[in-house]
Amino acid sequence: MKLLAFLLCLCCLIFLFQSSTQARAPPLPPTPGRLQPPAPGPPPPAPRPPPPAGRFNDQPRSSPPPPGAPPGDRP
């Protein structure tokens, strides 16, 4: 168990030492390609025309009453 803790501390120390001694790279200057907006893609598709009147019914279809049911409105 002590060996595992020692190895963990050793790895952390090596990592911290390497990260502190690394030369920090200066930030990249903005290139002209970054400042340009992305190229426009294909135009969006045109909206679909509404269906012709009378072809589609918005009302739900009622199923026929079962045989032997009394005529009239169904509950």
PyMOL Python script that loads the backbone (N, CA, C, O; Angstrom):
from pymol import cmd

cmd.read_pdbstr("""\
ATOM      1  N   MET A   1       0.837  -1.194   0.000  1.00  0.00           N
ATOM      2  CA  MET A   1       0.000   0.000   0.000  1.00  0.00           C
ATOM      3  C   MET A   1       0.874   1.248   0.000  1.00  0.00           C
ATOM      4  O   MET A   1       0.576   2.234  -0.674  1.00  0.00           O
ATOM      5  N   LYS A   2       1.985   1.185   0.787  1.00  0.00           N
ATOM      6  CA  LYS A   2       2.880   2.343   0.820  1.00  0.00           C
ATOM      7  C   LYS A   2       3.551   2.536  -0.535  1.00  0.00           C
ATOM      8  O   LYS A   2       3.798   3.664  -0.960  1.00  0.00           O
ATOM      9  N   LEU A   3       3.842   1.431  -1.202  1.00  0.00           N
ATOM     10  CA  LEU A   3       4.479   1.526  -2.511  1.00  0.00           C
ATOM     11  C   LEU A   3       3.541   2.204  -3.511  1.00  0.00           C
ATOM     12  O   LEU A   3       3.975   3.006  -4.338  1.00  0.00           O
ATOM     13  N   LEU A   4       2.267   1.877  -3.425  1.00  0.00           N
ATOM     14  CA  LEU A   4       1.295   2.487  -4.330  1.00  0.00           C
ATOM     15  C   LEU A   4       1.191   3.991  -4.080  1.00  0.00           C
ATOM     16  O   LEU A   4       1.136   4.776  -5.027  1.00  0.00           O
ATOM     17  N   ALA A   5       1.165   4.391  -2.817  1.00  0.00           N
ATOM     18  CA  ALA A   5       1.104   5.816  -2.493  1.00  0.00           C
ATOM     19  C   ALA A   5       2.377   6.523  -2.952  1.00  0.00           C
ATOM     20  O   ALA A   5       2.319   7.647  -3.452  1.00  0.00           O
ATOM     21  N   PHE A   6       3.527   5.867  -2.784  1.00  0.00           N
ATOM     22  CA  PHE A   6       4.794   6.469  -3.213  1.00  0.00           C
ATOM     23  C   PHE A   6       4.813   6.674  -4.729  1.00  0.00           C
ATOM     24  O   PHE A   6       5.223   7.726  -5.218  1.00  0.00           O
ATOM     25  N   LEU A   7       4.368   5.660  -5.457  1.00  0.00           N
ATOM     26  CA  LEU A   7       4.346   5.784  -6.913  1.00  0.00           C
ATOM     27  C   LEU A   7       3.381   6.881  -7.360  1.00  0.00           C
ATOM     28  O   LEU A   7       3.663   7.607  -8.314  1.00  0.00           O
ATOM     29  N   LEU A   8       2.259   7.002  -6.682  1.00  0.00           N
ATOM     30  CA  LEU A   8       1.297   8.042  -7.028  1.00  0.00           C
ATOM     31  C   LEU A   8       1.889   9.428  -6.791  1.00  0.00           C
ATOM     32  O   LEU A   8       1.750  10.319  -7.628  1.00  0.00           O
ATOM     33  N   CYS A   9       2.542   9.604  -5.660  1.00  0.00           N
ATOM     34  CA  CYS A   9       3.182  10.896  -5.378  1.00  0.00           C
ATOM     35  C   CYS A   9       4.288  11.182  -6.385  1.00  0.00           C
ATOM     36  O   CYS A   9       4.445  12.316  -6.839  1.00  0.00           O
ATOM     37  N   LEU A  10       5.047  10.161  -6.728  1.00  0.00           N
ATOM     38  CA  LEU A  10       6.135  10.346  -7.681  1.00  0.00           C
ATOM     39  C   LEU A  10       5.596  10.779  -9.042  1.00  0.00           C
ATOM     40  O   LEU A  10       6.145  11.678  -9.679  1.00  0.00           O
ATOM     41  N   CYS A  11       4.525  10.136  -9.479  1.00  0.00           N
ATOM     42  CA  CYS A  11       3.928  10.514 -10.768  1.00  0.00           C
ATOM     43  C   CYS A  11       3.400  11.942 -10.728  1.00  0.00           C
ATOM     44  O   CYS A  11       3.553  12.692 -11.692  1.00  0.00           O
ATOM     45  N   CYS A  12       2.781  12.317  -9.616  1.00  0.00           N
ATOM     46  CA  CYS A  12       2.260  13.688  -9.512  1.00  0.00           C
ATOM     47  C   CYS A  12       3.397  14.699  -9.542  1.00  0.00           C
ATOM     48  O   CYS A  12       3.296  15.729 -10.208  1.00  0.00           O
ATOM     49  N   LEU A  13       4.487  14.409  -8.817  1.00  0.00           N
ATOM     50  CA  LEU A  13       5.621  15.334  -8.804  1.00  0.00           C
ATOM     51  C   LEU A  13       6.240  15.466 -10.190  1.00  0.00           C
ATOM     52  O   LEU A  13       6.578  16.571 -10.615  1.00  0.00           O
ATOM     53  N   ILE A  14       6.391  14.357 -10.893  1.00  0.00           N
ATOM     54  CA  ILE A  14       6.962  14.418 -12.241  1.00  0.00           C
ATOM     55  C   ILE A  14       6.055  15.234 -13.157  1.00  0.00           C
ATOM     56  O   ILE A  14       6.536  16.042 -13.952  1.00  0.00           O
ATOM     57  N   PHE A  15       4.756  15.027 -13.048  1.00  0.00           N
ATOM     58  CA  PHE A  15       3.824  15.765 -13.894  1.00  0.00           C
ATOM     59  C   PHE A  15       3.892  17.262 -13.600  1.00  0.00           C
ATOM     60  O   PHE A  15       3.931  18.082 -14.517  1.00  0.00           O
ATOM     61  N   LEU A  16       3.907  17.612 -12.307  1.00  0.00           N
ATOM     62  CA  LEU A  16       3.967  19.035 -11.949  1.00  0.00           C
ATOM     63  C   LEU A  16       5.289  19.653 -12.382  1.00  0.00           C
ATOM     64  O   LEU A  16       5.319  20.797 -12.835  1.00  0.00           O
ATOM     65  N   PHE A  17       6.369  18.915 -12.249  1.00  0.00           N
ATOM     66  CA  PHE A  17       7.677  19.447 -12.644  1.00  0.00           C
ATOM     67  C   PHE A  17       7.720  19.687 -14.149  1.00  0.00           C
ATOM     68  O   PHE A  17       8.216  20.719 -14.600  1.00  0.00           O
ATOM     69  N   GLN A  18       7.206  18.743 -14.922  1.00  0.00           N
ATOM     70  CA  GLN A  18       7.215  18.911 -16.373  1.00  0.00           C
ATOM     71  C   GLN A  18       6.328  20.069 -16.803  1.00  0.00           C
ATOM     72  O   GLN A  18       6.707  20.839 -17.686  1.00  0.00           O
ATOM     73  N   SER A  19       5.161  20.206 -16.201  1.00  0.00           N
ATOM     74  CA  SER A  19       4.253  21.268 -16.624  1.00  0.00           C
ATOM     75  C   SER A  19       4.781  22.643 -16.224  1.00  0.00           C
ATOM     76  O   SER A  19       4.502  23.632 -16.902  1.00  0.00           O
ATOM     77  N   SER A  20       5.548  22.715 -15.118  1.00  0.00           N
ATOM     78  CA  SER A  20       6.063  24.023 -14.710  1.00  0.00           C
ATOM     79  C   SER A  20       7.284  24.423 -15.525  1.00  0.00           C
ATOM     80  O   SER A  20       7.535  25.616 -15.696  1.00  0.00           O
ATOM     81  N   THR A  21       8.053  23.458 -16.035  1.00  0.00           N
ATOM     82  CA  THR A  21       9.253  23.801 -16.797  1.00  0.00           C
ATOM     83  C   THR A  21       8.984  23.920 -18.288  1.00  0.00           C
ATOM     84  O   THR A  21       9.870  24.338 -19.034  1.00  0.00           O
ATOM     85  N   GLN A  22       7.799  23.568 -18.741  1.00  0.00           N
ATOM     86  CA  GLN A  22       7.501  23.698 -20.162  1.00  0.00           C
ATOM     87  C   GLN A  22       7.435  25.169 -20.539  1.00  0.00           C
ATOM     88  O   GLN A  22       6.893  25.993 -19.803  1.00  0.00           O
ATOM     89  N   ALA A  23       7.997  25.480 -21.702  1.00  0.00           N
ATOM     90  CA  ALA A  23       7.894  26.852 -22.194  1.00  0.00           C
ATOM     91  C   ALA A  23       6.468  27.064 -22.676  1.00  0.00           C
ATOM     92  O   ALA A  23       5.945  26.314 -23.500  1.00  0.00           O
ATOM     93  N   ARG A  24       5.868  28.097 -22.144  1.00  0.00           N
ATOM     94  CA  ARG A  24       4.491  28.365 -22.535  1.00  0.00           C
ATOM     95  C   ARG A  24       4.480  28.981 -23.930  1.00  0.00           C
ATOM     96  O   ARG A  24       5.145  29.986 -24.181  1.00  0.00           O
ATOM     97  N   ALA A  25       3.729  28.374 -24.819  1.00  0.00           N
ATOM     98  CA  ALA A  25       3.660  28.870 -26.192  1.00  0.00           C
ATOM     99  C   ALA A  25       2.790  30.123 -26.227  1.00  0.00           C
ATOM    100  O   ALA A  25       1.751  30.182 -25.570  1.00  0.00           O
ATOM    101  N   PRO A  26       3.218  31.122 -26.994  1.00  0.00           N
ATOM    102  CA  PRO A  26       2.380  32.323 -27.095  1.00  0.00           C
ATOM    103  C   PRO A  26       1.079  31.992 -27.823  1.00  0.00           C
ATOM    104  O   PRO A  26       1.049  31.082 -28.651  1.00  0.00           O
ATOM    105  N   PRO A  27       0.025  32.711 -27.528  1.00  0.00           N
ATOM    106  CA  PRO A  27      -1.233  32.422 -28.213  1.00  0.00           C
ATOM    107  C   PRO A  27      -1.099  32.680 -29.708  1.00  0.00           C
ATOM    108  O   PRO A  27      -0.392  33.597 -30.127  1.00  0.00           O
ATOM    109  N   LEU A  28      -1.769  31.883 -30.495  1.00  0.00           N
ATOM    110  CA  LEU A  28      -1.671  32.015 -31.938  1.00  0.00           C
ATOM    111  C   LEU A  28      -2.322  33.318 -32.396  1.00  0.00           C
ATOM    112  O   LEU A  28      -3.407  33.669 -31.932  1.00  0.00           O
ATOM    113  N   PRO A  29      -1.662  34.032 -33.303  1.00  0.00           N
ATOM    114  CA  PRO A  29      -2.303  35.246 -33.819  1.00  0.00           C
ATOM    115  C   PRO A  29      -3.496  34.867 -34.691  1.00  0.00           C
ATOM    116  O   PRO A  29      -3.487  33.814 -35.328  1.00  0.00           O
ATOM    117  N   PRO A  30      -4.503  35.702 -34.722  1.00  0.00           N
ATOM    118  CA  PRO A  30      -5.664  35.351 -35.542  1.00  0.00           C
ATOM    119  C   PRO A  30      -5.302  35.367 -37.020  1.00  0.00           C
ATOM    120  O   PRO A  30      -4.719  36.332 -37.514  1.00  0.00           O
ATOM    121  N   THR A  31      -5.639  34.325 -37.700  1.00  0.00           N
ATOM    122  CA  THR A  31      -5.351  34.253 -39.127  1.00  0.00           C
ATOM    123  C   THR A  31      -6.561  34.756 -39.905  1.00  0.00           C
ATOM    124  O   THR A  31      -7.679  34.734 -39.390  1.00  0.00           O
ATOM    125  N   PRO A  32      -6.352  35.207 -41.135  1.00  0.00           N
ATOM    126  CA  PRO A  32      -7.507  35.700 -41.906  1.00  0.00           C
ATOM    127  C   PRO A  32      -8.579  34.634 -42.106  1.00  0.00           C
ATOM    128  O   PRO A  32      -9.761  34.955 -42.221  1.00  0.00           O
ATOM    129  N   GLY A  33      -8.172  33.373 -42.149  1.00  0.00           N
ATOM    130  CA  GLY A  33      -9.163  32.315 -42.337  1.00  0.00           C
ATOM    131  C   GLY A  33     -10.098  32.179 -41.152  1.00  0.00           C
ATOM    132  O   GLY A  33     -11.253  31.786 -41.318  1.00  0.00           O
ATOM    133  N   ARG A  34      -9.614  32.499 -39.947  1.00  0.00           N
ATOM    134  CA  ARG A  34     -10.468  32.366 -38.762  1.00  0.00           C
ATOM    135  C   ARG A  34     -11.507  33.475 -38.698  1.00  0.00           C
ATOM    136  O   ARG A  34     -12.601  33.277 -38.170  1.00  0.00           O
ATOM    137  N   LEU A  35     -11.160  34.655 -39.242  1.00  0.00           N
ATOM    138  CA  LEU A  35     -12.060  35.791 -39.114  1.00  0.00           C
ATOM    139  C   LEU A  35     -13.194  35.745 -40.130  1.00  0.00           C
ATOM    140  O   LEU A  35     -14.208  36.421 -39.959  1.00  0.00           O
ATOM    141  N   GLN A  36     -13.028  34.958 -41.177  1.00  0.00           N
ATOM    142  CA  GLN A  36     -14.068  34.913 -42.199  1.00  0.00           C
ATOM    143  C   GLN A  36     -15.219  34.034 -41.718  1.00  0.00           C
ATOM    144  O   GLN A  36     -14.997  33.021 -41.056  1.00  0.00           O
ATOM    145  N   PRO A  37     -16.441  34.422 -42.050  1.00  0.00           N
ATOM    146  CA  PRO A  37     -17.567  33.557 -41.683  1.00  0.00           C
ATOM    147  C   PRO A  37     -17.527  32.281 -42.511  1.00  0.00           C
ATOM    148  O   PRO A  37     -16.930  32.265 -43.588  1.00  0.00           O
ATOM    149  N   PRO A  38     -18.140  31.232 -42.037  1.00  0.00           N
ATOM    150  CA  PRO A  38     -18.133  29.983 -42.807  1.00  0.00           C
ATOM    151  C   PRO A  38     -18.835  30.171 -44.143  1.00  0.00           C
ATOM    152  O   PRO A  38     -19.716  31.018 -44.288  1.00  0.00           O
ATOM    153  N   ALA A  39     -18.433  29.379 -45.096  1.00  0.00           N
ATOM    154  CA  ALA A  39     -19.015  29.484 -46.436  1.00  0.00           C
ATOM    155  C   ALA A  39     -20.496  29.122 -46.379  1.00  0.00           C
ATOM    156  O   ALA A  39     -20.881  28.180 -45.686  1.00  0.00           O
ATOM    157  N   PRO A  40     -21.324  29.867 -47.106  1.00  0.00           N
ATOM    158  CA  PRO A  40     -22.760  29.545 -47.066  1.00  0.00           C
ATOM    159  C   PRO A  40     -23.034  28.204 -47.723  1.00  0.00           C
ATOM    160  O   PRO A  40     -22.457  27.876 -48.760  1.00  0.00           O
ATOM    161  N   GLY A  41     -23.904  27.451 -47.120  1.00  0.00           N
ATOM    162  CA  GLY A  41     -24.248  26.139 -47.650  1.00  0.00           C
ATOM    163  C   GLY A  41     -25.372  26.243 -48.668  1.00  0.00           C
ATOM    164  O   GLY A  41     -25.718  27.340 -49.107  1.00  0.00           O
ATOM    165  N   PRO A  42     -25.931  25.128 -49.035  1.00  0.00           N
ATOM    166  CA  PRO A  42     -27.045  25.169 -49.989  1.00  0.00           C
ATOM    167  C   PRO A  42     -28.250  25.857 -49.361  1.00  0.00           C
ATOM    168  O   PRO A  42     -28.419  25.816 -48.143  1.00  0.00           O
ATOM    169  N   PRO A  43     -29.087  26.487 -50.177  1.00  0.00           N
ATOM    170  CA  PRO A  43     -30.253  27.179 -49.602  1.00  0.00           C
ATOM    171  C   PRO A  43     -31.210  26.181 -48.970  1.00  0.00           C
ATOM    172  O   PRO A  43     -31.262  25.025 -49.390  1.00  0.00           O
ATOM    173  N   PRO A  44     -31.964  26.608 -47.970  1.00  0.00           N
ATOM    174  CA  PRO A  44     -32.905  25.678 -47.336  1.00  0.00           C
ATOM    175  C   PRO A  44     -33.994  25.281 -48.325  1.00  0.00           C
ATOM    176  O   PRO A  44     -34.324  26.056 -49.223  1.00  0.00           O
ATOM    177  N   PRO A  45     -34.548  24.097 -48.175  1.00  0.00           N
ATOM    178  CA  PRO A  45     -35.598  23.668 -49.114  1.00  0.00           C
ATOM    179  C   PRO A  45     -36.838  24.536 -48.974  1.00  0.00           C
ATOM    180  O   PRO A  45     -37.147  25.036 -47.893  1.00  0.00           O
ATOM    181  N   ALA A  46     -37.537  24.704 -50.080  1.00  0.00           N
ATOM    182  CA  ALA A  46     -38.754  25.515 -50.076  1.00  0.00           C
ATOM    183  C   ALA A  46     -39.828  24.803 -49.260  1.00  0.00           C
ATOM    184  O   ALA A  46     -39.884  23.573 -49.252  1.00  0.00           O
ATOM    185  N   PRO A  47     -40.684  25.568 -48.570  1.00  0.00           N
ATOM    186  CA  PRO A  47     -41.747  24.911 -47.794  1.00  0.00           C
ATOM    187  C   PRO A  47     -42.719  24.187 -48.722  1.00  0.00           C
ATOM    188  O   PRO A  47     -42.980  24.627 -49.842  1.00  0.00           O
ATOM    189  N   ARG A  48     -43.237  23.087 -48.239  1.00  0.00           N
ATOM    190  CA  ARG A  48     -44.160  22.291 -49.051  1.00  0.00           C
ATOM    191  C   ARG A  48     -45.500  23.005 -49.156  1.00  0.00           C
ATOM    192  O   ARG A  48     -45.954  23.609 -48.184  1.00  0.00           O
ATOM    193  N   PRO A  49     -46.138  22.944 -50.319  1.00  0.00           N
ATOM    194  CA  PRO A  49     -47.456  23.589 -50.446  1.00  0.00           C
ATOM    195  C   PRO A  49     -48.486  22.833 -49.617  1.00  0.00           C
ATOM    196  O   PRO A  49     -48.330  21.635 -49.380  1.00  0.00           O
ATOM    197  N   PRO A  50     -49.533  23.516 -49.175  1.00  0.00           N
ATOM    198  CA  PRO A  50     -50.561  22.819 -48.391  1.00  0.00           C
ATOM    199  C   PRO A  50     -51.295  21.808 -49.266  1.00  0.00           C
ATOM    200  O   PRO A  50     -51.369  21.990 -50.481  1.00  0.00           O
ATOM    201  N   PRO A  51     -51.835  20.755 -48.675  1.00  0.00           N
ATOM    202  CA  PRO A  51     -52.560  19.759 -49.485  1.00  0.00           C
ATOM    203  C   PRO A  51     -53.824  20.375 -50.067  1.00  0.00           C
ATOM    204  O   PRO A  51     -54.382  21.303 -49.483  1.00  0.00           O
ATOM    205  N   PRO A  52     -54.275  19.883 -51.187  1.00  0.00           N
ATOM    206  CA  PRO A  52     -55.504  20.431 -51.770  1.00  0.00           C
ATOM    207  C   PRO A  52     -56.690  20.210 -50.843  1.00  0.00           C
ATOM    208  O   PRO A  52     -56.762  19.217 -50.120  1.00  0.00           O
ATOM    209  N   ALA A  53     -57.618  21.163 -50.885  1.00  0.00           N
ATOM    210  CA  ALA A  53     -58.779  21.091 -49.999  1.00  0.00           C
ATOM    211  C   ALA A  53     -59.636  19.891 -50.368  1.00  0.00           C
ATOM    212  O   ALA A  53     -59.826  19.588 -51.546  1.00  0.00           O
ATOM    213  N   GLY A  54     -60.143  19.222 -49.363  1.00  0.00           N
ATOM    214  CA  GLY A  54     -61.033  18.097 -49.598  1.00  0.00           C
ATOM    215  C   GLY A  54     -60.319  16.765 -49.742  1.00  0.00           C
ATOM    216  O   GLY A  54     -60.950  15.714 -49.626  1.00  0.00           O
ATOM    217  N   ARG A  55     -59.034  16.786 -49.989  1.00  0.00           N
ATOM    218  CA  ARG A  55     -58.337  15.513 -50.169  1.00  0.00           C
ATOM    219  C   ARG A  55     -58.042  14.865 -48.819  1.00  0.00           C
ATOM    220  O   ARG A  55     -58.177  13.652 -48.653  1.00  0.00           O
ATOM    221  N   PHE A  56     -57.637  15.694 -47.860  1.00  0.00           N
ATOM    222  CA  PHE A  56     -57.335  15.179 -46.527  1.00  0.00           C
ATOM    223  C   PHE A  56     -58.356  15.743 -45.557  1.00  0.00           C
ATOM    224  O   PHE A  56     -58.671  16.933 -45.593  1.00  0.00           O
ATOM    225  N   ASN A  57     -58.858  14.902 -44.710  1.00  0.00           N
ATOM    226  CA  ASN A  57     -59.854  15.328 -43.738  1.00  0.00           C
ATOM    227  C   ASN A  57     -59.175  15.404 -42.377  1.00  0.00           C
ATOM    228  O   ASN A  57     -58.529  14.452 -41.939  1.00  0.00           O
ATOM    229  N   ASP A  58     -59.328  16.549 -41.712  1.00  0.00           N
ATOM    230  CA  ASP A  58     -58.715  16.717 -40.402  1.00  0.00           C
ATOM    231  C   ASP A  58     -59.507  16.013 -39.302  1.00  0.00           C
ATOM    232  O   ASP A  58     -58.987  15.795 -38.208  1.00  0.00           O
ATOM    233  N   GLN A  59     -60.754  15.659 -39.583  1.00  0.00           N
ATOM    234  CA  GLN A  59     -61.575  15.017 -38.566  1.00  0.00           C
ATOM    235  C   GLN A  59     -61.161  13.553 -38.420  1.00  0.00           C
ATOM    236  O   GLN A  59     -60.869  12.892 -39.417  1.00  0.00           O
ATOM    237  N   PRO A  60     -61.133  13.044 -37.195  1.00  0.00           N
ATOM    238  CA  PRO A  60     -60.796  11.621 -37.037  1.00  0.00           C
ATOM    239  C   PRO A  60     -61.898  10.749 -37.631  1.00  0.00           C
ATOM    240  O   PRO A  60     -63.083  11.069 -37.537  1.00  0.00           O
ATOM    241  N   ARG A  61     -61.493   9.664 -38.231  1.00  0.00           N
ATOM    242  CA  ARG A  61     -62.465   8.753 -38.825  1.00  0.00           C
ATOM    243  C   ARG A  61     -63.093   7.917 -37.719  1.00  0.00           C
ATOM    244  O   ARG A  61     -62.404   7.389 -36.846  1.00  0.00           O
ATOM    245  N   SER A  62     -64.386   7.812 -37.774  1.00  0.00           N
ATOM    246  CA  SER A  62     -65.058   6.980 -36.774  1.00  0.00           C
ATOM    247  C   SER A  62     -65.257   5.597 -37.368  1.00  0.00           C
ATOM    248  O   SER A  62     -65.637   5.452 -38.530  1.00  0.00           O
ATOM    249  N   SER A  63     -65.000   4.601 -36.568  1.00  0.00           N
ATOM    250  CA  SER A  63     -65.161   3.234 -37.047  1.00  0.00           C
ATOM    251  C   SER A  63     -66.657   2.897 -37.056  1.00  0.00           C
ATOM    252  O   SER A  63     -67.419   3.439 -36.256  1.00  0.00           O
ATOM    253  N   PRO A  64     -67.066   2.025 -37.936  1.00  0.00           N
ATOM    254  CA  PRO A  64     -68.500   1.662 -37.952  1.00  0.00           C
ATOM    255  C   PRO A  64     -68.882   0.969 -36.648  1.00  0.00           C
ATOM    256  O   PRO A  64     -68.060   0.285 -36.039  1.00  0.00           O
ATOM    257  N   PRO A  65     -70.114   1.145 -36.229  1.00  0.00           N
ATOM    258  CA  PRO A  65     -70.519   0.499 -34.961  1.00  0.00           C
ATOM    259  C   PRO A  65     -70.504  -1.014 -35.104  1.00  0.00           C
ATOM    260  O   PRO A  65     -70.727  -1.534 -36.197  1.00  0.00           O
ATOM    261  N   PRO A  66     -70.246  -1.720 -34.025  1.00  0.00           N
ATOM    262  CA  PRO A  66     -70.249  -3.183 -34.106  1.00  0.00           C
ATOM    263  C   PRO A  66     -71.656  -3.690 -34.419  1.00  0.00           C
ATOM    264  O   PRO A  66     -72.641  -3.016 -34.119  1.00  0.00           O
ATOM    265  N   PRO A  67     -71.747  -4.850 -35.008  1.00  0.00           N
ATOM    266  CA  PRO A  67     -73.087  -5.373 -35.318  1.00  0.00           C
ATOM    267  C   PRO A  67     -73.903  -5.586 -34.049  1.00  0.00           C
ATOM    268  O   PRO A  67     -73.400  -6.092 -33.046  1.00  0.00           O
ATOM    269  N   GLY A  68     -75.168  -5.192 -34.112  1.00  0.00           N
ATOM    270  CA  GLY A  68     -76.057  -5.350 -32.963  1.00  0.00           C
ATOM    271  C   GLY A  68     -76.062  -4.149 -32.047  1.00  0.00           C
ATOM    272  O   GLY A  68     -76.781  -4.154 -31.047  1.00  0.00           O
ATOM    273  N   ALA A  69     -75.283  -3.109 -32.349  1.00  0.00           N
ATOM    274  CA  ALA A  69     -75.264  -1.920 -31.499  1.00  0.00           C
ATOM    275  C   ALA A  69     -76.465  -1.050 -31.839  1.00  0.00           C
ATOM    276  O   ALA A  69     -76.889  -1.010 -32.994  1.00  0.00           O
ATOM    277  N   PRO A  70     -77.019  -0.353 -30.850  1.00  0.00           N
ATOM    278  CA  PRO A  70     -78.164   0.514 -31.145  1.00  0.00           C
ATOM    279  C   PRO A  70     -77.716   1.698 -32.001  1.00  0.00           C
ATOM    280  O   PRO A  70     -76.596   2.179 -31.828  1.00  0.00           O
ATOM    281  N   PRO A  71     -78.540   2.173 -32.899  1.00  0.00           N
ATOM    282  CA  PRO A  71     -78.160   3.324 -33.724  1.00  0.00           C
ATOM    283  C   PRO A  71     -78.089   4.590 -32.882  1.00  0.00           C
ATOM    284  O   PRO A  71     -78.689   4.666 -31.810  1.00  0.00           O
ATOM    285  N   GLY A  72     -77.357   5.576 -33.368  1.00  0.00           N
ATOM    286  CA  GLY A  72     -77.237   6.842 -32.648  1.00  0.00           C
ATOM    287  C   GLY A  72     -75.800   7.107 -32.258  1.00  0.00           C
ATOM    288  O   GLY A  72     -74.877   6.430 -32.712  1.00  0.00           O
ATOM    289  N   ASP A  73     -75.626   8.124 -31.392  1.00  0.00           N
ATOM    290  CA  ASP A  73     -74.273   8.518 -30.974  1.00  0.00           C
ATOM    291  C   ASP A  73     -73.660   7.438 -30.099  1.00  0.00           C
ATOM    292  O   ASP A  73     -74.318   6.836 -29.252  1.00  0.00           O
ATOM    293  N   ARG A  74     -72.395   7.222 -30.335  1.00  0.00           N
ATOM    294  CA  ARG A  74     -71.677   6.243 -29.515  1.00  0.00           C
ATOM    295  C   ARG A  74     -71.122   6.937 -28.282  1.00  0.00           C
ATOM    296  O   ARG A  74     -70.749   8.106 -28.375  1.00  0.00           O
ATOM    297  N   PRO A  75     -71.051   6.295 -27.159  1.00  0.00           N
ATOM    298  CA  PRO A  75     -70.500   6.926 -25.939  1.00  0.00           C
ATOM    299  C   PRO A  75     -69.016   7.170 -26.060  1.00  0.00           C
ATOM    300  O   PRO A  75     -68.398   7.691 -25.131  1.00  0.00           O
TER     301      PRO A  75
END
""", "prot")
cmd.dss("prot")
cmd.show_as("cartoon", "prot")
cmd.util.cbc("prot")
cmd.orient("prot")
